[in-house]
Structures are given as C-alpha cells and as structure tokens.
C-alpha cells in the first residue's frame, strides 16, 4: 500500500515538473515607473516570488544606467531586509565607464548566468543599451545572459531606465517633453526631443515609458511625447506609460497586471493620425486607457479586466459635475487629473488642458491644447481603498492642437510681415516656437540687423543648454534683473559668443558673431563636428574661434562668402538668422 502511495506521489511530482517547465518556457517581466519606495512591498515581494522565493532567489543587479553604485547598493540592502541572503545578491561589474571591456567578459557576466532574476537600476537607458549590444548590433555576452534568464523562466525587471530597456524600442530624451511636439521625433540620442533607440526586445507589445506622473528633469507630461513618437515609422506598437512607484507585471501568458499606487497609461495609435509642419505637431484620435492597481490587460486582445471589487461608474453617479481648463499639463499628475477627475468621475464629456512654453525676452508664449474626450466605448470603474479612490478608465480619445497664447490657430498669430516663400515659412516656424520674437506691433522686421542680445536669446531658446559654472561671465552691462541675463550667461560661458566682461546686448551682431553661433547650432543638432574648411581673405584679425567658424560654415554651405571675402564686421539680418535656424532644425 505504501509502495503504491509512493508511486502515485512520484508520478504526480513528475507531471507537475513537466507542466512547470512548460509554463516557464518564457519568463516574467517586471517594469517599474521609477522612484520605487522601500515601502512598496507588493513590487519587492513579486520580484522575489518570481525569482524563486527568498531562499532560492539569485538576483543580479545591473548598475549600468546609473552614474554611481549608490542605487544598486540601496536595492541590495532592501532585498536583504526582505529575507534574500546577501550571498544570493550580486552587483554585476558592468558600469557606464567600463562596459566596453566588461560586457563580453565571461568572468564579469558570471553573476547573470547564475541568476534567476536581473534588476536594471534607473538612470540613462542608452547606457544600458550600449552594454547589451556590440558595435555590429549583435548581442553581447551580457545580453545573451539576460535573454537566458528570461528563456529559462526567470524574471527580468527594472525601474525607470531599467523599465524602458525591456522593450524592442525605448525612448530617450534631451530637453523637455514639449520638444517632441515642437521639433519632431529626434533621429538620434542627444538631440533635442525624444529619440527611439533599440532596447533589449523582451517586451514585444510596444514602448515602455516611465515617470509619467512626476516632475523630475525631463519627465513631466510624458504622455505628450508618447502620443507623438507612437506615430513614427516604423510603428513601435502601443505605448505603456508607468507612473512612479508603480509596476506592470507581464506574465508568460501575455497578461499584464498593474501593481502599486499609481497608474499605467496605455496608448493605442491604431486609428490616430499625426501631421508635423511649420506650427509643430497635430495629433487626432489617439486612444487612451488608464489602469490602476490590480487591473489586468490582455496584450493579444486588448481586453481590460478591472480589479475585482471595482464597480462601474454609471452615468448620473459621477462624483464631479463639470470641469475647467487645466493650464499646465506638465505639472505633477496633471494628465492623471484630466482623465480620472475631468472625465472618469465627471459628468463632462471632455477635458481641455494646455502645455506651454515662454520666452523671457518679451513674455511671448505659445503651446498645445490637449482635448481628452469620451469615445463611444468609454468605460470607468472605481473602488474606494485605503482612503483613496482607485480607478480604471478606457475608451478615452486624445487630440492635440498647436495654439497661440490666446488659444487660436497659430496662423492667426503669424507675423504680418513674414512674406512668402522659403524665408516666410522659416519666419513663421521659428516665431511660433518662440525661437525668435516679434515687436510690439506683431512684426518680425526681417531686414533689421539682429542684436547680440537677440542672437543669444535665439541660441538658448533653440539649444536649451545649461551654463558652464566654471566659466560664468561678469557681464557688467547686463544687470541681474535683465530678462536675458540667464540666456547670455549660458551662451558666453559655453563659448558660443564672446563678451565675458561687457556683452553689448543692444549692439548689432556681426557676421563673425553669427558664424560662431551658427557653427554651434549645426554641430549640436547634427551631433557631428564641422570638418571642411575654406580659405577666407578677411578673417585673419578675428579671434581664432570666430575665424575657424567662418571658414567652416562657409565650406559646409551654411553661410556665404563673396569671392573669398566673408565681411566679418557686417551686420546680420534677422531674416537670414530665421531661415538658417529653420534649416538647421529641419522645420
């Protein structure tokens, strides 16, 4: 009898082992939207559970995205506090400085090969990508080890940059989110706007973005840039935007589950349309859903399953009646507020909001109007838990329109003297974006010489750079309260214009000034240094930086010289600067 019982137990164990191997043929992904707090036990416990449990888990931490080991060591300590033995947690020795020497070193990669889970810390996701792929695009030993963890049923996880790297393509940005609406999707990293780079490719349903709800450097209002880059070609799929301290668990079955205090925003560009032109980006009919803790989403069918206990918000039972214009959609949780309180728990059928930019030269401002509205299939659910209401919302439509300061179509605010043709279009493009300004009468004055202050303003509005704190100028003639003081500090301290003692902001900029500024603009937008040079007859007395800039910008076709004469002291017309600016940026 005991022999039969033992035999049956052995057979049952073998069957269970076989079915477990089948389930674990693919692994789990756990993506966190950044700023994961130690108190968020749900996410930590899920990671440990998927890695095999506290006693069995073998967790490798990848520090590559970060500028230091601080975040890796903190995460290690938090895992130890939850019962994972210290000897089961290893920080992989691949950082942003040594990745070229270590990403294919078997000894360095060994902790990944032994792991049941890998955790990518936050920072710059482009750094992670450089450590995962060789120069020829082939996977490094590190990437092969990460793939093996996933293939054998382990968990690949990360926060912030470590979440974005999981997708086949990932966003990386320079500047603020509105740049993607103003300048289009960037063709490479380090250029103003958002670029889509190659990711690890483990998450195949679309792009993972993070920090959707917080202001932290470039992160505020990231739904704006997602709506734009999802409509690039080749299409990257749907967008999955995570709030901070919030995770999505992608199961082997293809079901996604939300964990944590915030929301997952899902954008579907299937029927959306985008145009980009003189007046920035226009987007029609982007589909949007917002899921909270416990909600599930089927990646194959797109079906949303609200968490048990959430009840439908029926028409007539909404908490709020009507809404008002949200004037800053880049503020903390502003887009959540628009969707959850402006629509989901509101009788209103639409919610309007603005994202704006300001030029300190004369107070000019412009931006984009966002309209969130209820589609025919709109649905909202809610549940009151822990003194807060948690929502699930689907069937939202998002439309984005460029607008002037008084919320009109941009063409209505175009300069009255812009003219026609290529130069006229350039003037309209740069003045809408506030890169150059109009006078009090709304005229551009294309023939008037540009002043040095105006050139500094155009440079900084275009490049949005930081000052070099080690080379801050005195600027004795630019008082602290001058509206362009900070802009002038940036361009002088970075060496883009001269004038450390006196700047002479009202003096007309010379062609020598413009050559140096033009070279800066071209190189920072192209990501490559000007290399060609031409001999000029009249630049010998210039400062070396100005002479070199003149020779290079003429050789590369950005500026002109008549029979070898550059005329460096001559003034520069505002129209010429506007046309060159638009050409450099690709407007």
N, C-alpha and C positions, 0 to 999 in steps of 0.2 A: 504493500500500500504506500509506504514511504517512498519506495523507488518510483512508483507511478506519479506520485505527487511531485517529486523532484524532477522527473522527466517533463511533466507538464509545465513546471516553472521554467525549466531550461528553454523549452520551445517558445514560451511566451516572451522570455527575455530576448531570444534571437529575433523574433518577429518585431519586437519593439525597437531593437537596434537597427534592423533593416529599414523600418519606417522612419526612424530618426535620421538616418543617413540621407533618405530621400528628401525629407523636409529641409535638411541643412545643406542640400546641394548648392543653394545660394545663401548668402549671408544676410545680415541685417545692416541697415544704415541708420545712424542717429545724428541728425543735424540740429545744431543749437544756434539760435539767432544772436549770440554774443552775450557778454556780461552775465554768464551763468553764476548764480549765487550758491554758496555752500548750503544754504537753507533749502534749496530746491531738491529735496531728497528723491522726488519722483524720477528725475532725469538720471541722477547718480545711480540709484538703485536699478533702473532699467539697463544702464550700461553694464553694471556689474553682473546683473542677471544674464544678459545676452552673452557676456564673456565667459559664462560658466559658473557663476556664483563666487562669493567672496573667497572661498578657499581654493577654488580651481582656476580662477581667472588669471591670465597672464596678459598684462596691459603694457603696451609700448606707447610712449608719449613722444610725438614729433614736434620739436620746438622751432621748426624751420621758419615759420611765418613771423615769429616774434623777433624783436631786437635784443632780447636777453633771455635767460633761463628762468626768470622770476615766475612767469605764469605757469611754466612746466612744473616747477618745484611746488608751487601752491596747489596745483591739481594733484600732484603726487601725495601731498600731505592730506588732502581731503579724501582721497581714496583709502589711504591708510586708516584714517579716522572711522571709515565705514567698514573696516574689517579686512581689507585686502592686505595680505602680508607684504611688508616692504620689499622683500626679495622677489616678489612677483610683479613689481612695477619697475620698468626701465625707461630712462630718458635716452632716446636714440641720439647718437652723436652727429647728427646732420643739421647744421645751422646755416644761417644766411651767409656766413663768411666762408665756410669750408665745404659747401655742398658739392662743388666740382671734384674735390678729392675724396669725398666720402660716400656719395650716393651709389657708387659701384664697388665699394669696398666690402667684401663678404664679412669681415670681422665687425665692421660698424653696423651692417644691416642685420646681423645675427639676432638682436632682440626682436626684430619684426618677424623673422622666420619662426621664432618660438612663441609668438603671441597669439592669443585668442581674440584680442581687440587692439585697435590702434586709435589713438586720440590725437587729432591735429589741433594745436592751440591756435588762438587768434593772432592777427597781425596783418601781413600783406600776403594775400593768396598767390600773387605772382611769384613770390619766393618759393612757395611750396611747389608750384608747377615746374620751376626750374630744377628742382631736386628730384622730380619724378620722371622727367623725360630728358634723354640725351639730346645733344645738338641736332642729330639727324631725325629726331622725333620718336625714336624707339624708346621703350620703357627702360628706365634704369633698374638696377637690382632692387633699389628701394621700392619702386613702383611694382615690380614683379612680386615682392614680398607682401605688399599691401593687397594686391589682387588675390594672392594665395590665401590670405586671412579671410577675405570675403568668400572665395570659392569653396573653402572648407567649412563654411557655416559660421564664421566668426562675425564680429561687428566692426565696421569702420565708422568712426564718429569724429566729430569736430565742432568747434564753436567759432562763430564769426567767419573769418577767412577759412578756418578749418571746415566750415559747413559748405561754403561756396565751392571749394575744391572738389567736392564729391561729384558734381555734375560733369557732363561732357563739355560744356562751355560754362565759363564763370565770368561775372562782371568785375572789373577793376576800374577805379575812377581816380582822376586827378581834377580837383576843383569841387564844386558843389553840384547837387543833383540837377539843378535847373540848366546846367551847362549842356546836358544831353538834349534838352529841348531847343536850346539856342544854337548849338554848334553841330548837332547831329551825333551819331554814334562814332566814337573815335576808331581809327583804323589800327591803332597800336597802343600799348600801355604807355603811360607817361604823358599822353596828350590830353588836352582839356576836354572833358566829357567822360563818357563811360566806354570802355573797350571790352569786347567779349574775347576772352582768351581760352585756350584749351585747358580743360580740367581732367580729373582722374577718369571720368567716364563711367563711374559705378552707378550713378543715378541717371537714368536714361529718359526720364519723362520731361525734362526741361531744365531751367536755370534756377539755382538756389541763391537767393539774396538774403541779407540779414540786416539787423539794426533798423528794422522798418519803423519803429516807434520812437526812437530817441534822437536827440541832437548830440552827435559826437563826431567832430571834424566834418567829414563829407557825408554823413549818414542821414541827415534829416530829410524827410519827404521822399524816401527812395522809391515809393510807388510811381513817382513821376518818371524816373529814368527807366524803370522796368517796363512801363507801358510803351516807351519808345524803343528800347532795344529788342523787345519781343517781336517787333515788326521788321527787323533786319532780315536780310537774306544771306546765307541760307537760314531758314527759320529755326530758332533754337528750341522750339517747343513751348510749353506753358511756363509761367513764372510762379515760383513758390517763395514768397517773402515772409521771413520769420521775424517776429518781434523779439526783443531781448529777453533773456531768461525763459525762453520758450523753445521747445524742441518738436521736431517731427520724426517719428519712428517709421521707417519704411521697412515693412516686413517682407519675407521671402514670397508671400502670397501676392504681393503687389498692392496690398492695402497700406494706407498711410494713416497714422494716428497722431493727434496733437497732444503734447504734454507740457504743462507749465502754466504760468499766469497770464501770458499774452495771447496773441492771435497769429494764425497763419493766413496770409493773404494769397489767394490763388488767382492768377490772371490767365485768361484763355483768349488768345488773339485770333481764333479761328475765323471770325467774321469781321474783325476790325480792319480799318484802313488808316494809312498814315500818309501825309504829304509833308515835305520839308522844302522851304524856299526862303525868299527874302525876309519873311516875317516869322521865321522859326518853324516849329513843329505843330501840326494839326492832326489830332487823332479822333477817329469816330468809332464808336461801338466796341470798346474793349469790355469783355465780360469779366466780372469780378465776383469772388466769394471770399468770405472771412470766417474762419473756423476757430473755435476755442477748445479748451481742454476736454479731452475725451472724444472729440468729434473724429470721425473716420472718413476717408476719401478713397475711392477705388480708382487707381491710376489708369486702369484699362477702360472703364466705362464712364468715368467722371461722376459717378454717383456719390452724393454726400449723405452720410449717415450721422445725424446729430447724436450726441451722447445720450444715453438712457437718462430719463428724468427731465430732459429739456422739452418744453411744451411749445407748440406753435403760437406765435403772436398773431391772433386773428384780427382782421380789420375791425376797428372800433374799440379794441382793447389795448391800443398803444398807450404808452406812458406819457409821451410828449405830443403836443399839438402845435405843429408848425416849427420852423427853424429860421435861422438868419445866416447871412453871408459870413463865411469863415475867412478872415482876411489874411491868415498866414498858415498855409497848409504844410509849411516846413517846420512848424512848432511841434513840441513833444506830443505824440499820439494824435495829432490833428486829423489825419486821414481816418484813423480808427473812430474818432469822434464824428466825422462826417458820415461814415457808413453805419455805425452802430446806433448813434443817437439822432443823427439827422434823417435816417431812413428806417432802420430796422424797428426801432421802438418809437416811431413817429408817424403821425397821420400824413405827413408831407410826402409827395411823390418824387421830389428831387431836392438835392442839397448842392448849393454852389459854394465854391471856395477859390482862393487865389494863391498863387505863388509869384512873388515879385522880386525885382532887383532895382537897386537905387544907385545913381551916380552922384557923388558928393559935389561935383563941380557946380551944378545948378539945381540939384534936387530932382532931376529927371528920374522917373520910374516907370516901369512897364512890367508885363508879366504874362501869366497864363491863367485862364479861367477853367476850372475843373467843374464839370457837372456830373454828379452821381445821381442816377435815377433808377426807378423800379421798372424792371422788364416785366413782360407778361408772366414769366415763370418765377418772379420774385418770391422768396420764402424766408421767414425769420423764426428762430426758436430761441428760447431763453430759459434759464434756471437760476434761482437765487441760491448762492452758496457762499459761506464764509463772509457774510456781509457785503457781497458783491453780486452783480448780475453778470452771468456768462452767456454770451450769445453765439448763435450760428446764423450766418446770413448768406444767401445765394441769390442769383438772378439779378445782380446789380450791373448797370451799364455805366461806363465812364467815357466821357467825351472831353477833349482838351482843346482849347482855342487860345491863340495869342491875342492879347488885348493891350490897349494903351492904358495910361494912368486913369482915364475916365471910363474905362471898360468898353471902349469902342473897338471896332476892327482897326488893325494897325494902319491900313491905307488911309484912314481918316485923319491920322495924326502925322502923316509923312510930311517932310519939309516941302514948303510950297515952291521952293526954287531948286529942287533936286535935278530937274531936267530929265531928259530921256536917254535911252541907250545904256551902254555898259556902266558908265560913270554914274548915271542917275540911279540905276539899280543898286550899285555899290553904296551910294549915299543912303538910300532907303534902308538897306540891310544893316549897315553899321549904326545908323542913328536909332533904329528901332531897338537894337540890343544895348543902347547906351554906351557904345564904344567911343562915339563922338557925339557931341551935343549940338543943339540949335540955340540961336539967340532968343531974346525975349519976344521977338515977333514971329518965332517959328520958322526962321530962315536958316539955311545951312551956311551960306556965304562960301561957295566952293572956290572962288578966286582969291579970297583973302588969305594972306600968309598965316600959317598956323603958329601959335606962340609956343614957347618952350613948356609952359605950364599945360597947355592943351595937349601937347605931344606926350608929356609924362602921364597925363590922365588917360590918353588913348592906350598907351603902353600897358599901364597897370589894369585898366578895365579889360584888356584883351588877355593878359597873362595871369592875372590874379595871383601874383607871387608874394613871397614873404621877404622882408628886409634882411640884409646881411648885418646882423647885430654887431659884428666886429668892424664894420666899416660905415657906421652911421655918420652922415654928413652934419656939419654945423648949421648950414642954411641960415645965415644971419639975416637974410632978407625975406625969409618965409616964416612968419610967426606961427606959434603952436596952434592958434585957432584958425589958421588958413584952411579952407576946405580941402585943399590938395596937399597939405603938408605930408600926410602919410604916403600918398602916391609918389611924391617927389623923393621921399626918403627911400622908398623901395627901388626906384629906377637908378638913383645915384649910388646907393650902397652896393647894388649889384653890378655897377659899371656899365649900365646901358645908356646913361647920359652923364656928362661931366657937370661940375658945379658944386663941389663939396663945401666951399665957403659961401659963395653967393650963387644963387641959381638963376636970377633974372627971369622969373616966370613969365613976365609980360613981353619980353623981347622975342621977335620972330625967330623961330627955329631955322637954323641954316641947313643946307643940303648935307653938310658934314654931320650935323646932329641927326638928321633923318637917316643917313646911311648906317650909322651905328645902331639906331633904333630898329631899322628895317632888318639888319642882319640878325639882331636878337629875336625879332618876331619870326623870321623864317626858320632859324635854327631850332627854336623851342617848339614850333608847330610841326616841323618835319622830323624832328628827332635826329637830324644829321647835320654835321658842320659843313658850311660852305667851303669848297676846296679849290674852285677855279679862281684865277686872279687875272687882271688885265693891267697893263701899264697905263697910268694916267699922268698927264703932263703937269697938273697944277695941285697936287696933293702933298708935295714934299714938306711943306711947312706945317702940316696938320699933326696933331697928336697921333702917335703910332696906331692906336685903336681905331681912330676915325679914318686914317688913310687906308688901313687894311680893309675896313668895312666898305669904303667907297670902291676900292678895286674889286672886291669880291661880289658885291651886289650888282655892279655893272657887268662883270663877267658872267654872272648867273642869270642876267636878264631881268633883275628886279628893278634896277634904276638905270638911267641912261647917261651917256656922255657924248658930247658932240665933238667928233674928230679928236678924241682923246682928252678933251677938257671937261672936267667934272663941275667946275664952278662951285666950289665948296662953300663959299660965303653967301651964295644966293639964297633967298628965302624959298620956302616950300608951300605950295598952295594946299589948302585943306582938301580940295577935291582929289588931288594926287594921293594924299595920305589915305583917304577913304577908299579909293579904288585899289590901292596896293593892299590895304588891310583886308578887304573883302576877298581879294585873290589869294592871299596867304592862308586865310582861314577856310577857304573853299565855299564861300557864301554866294 
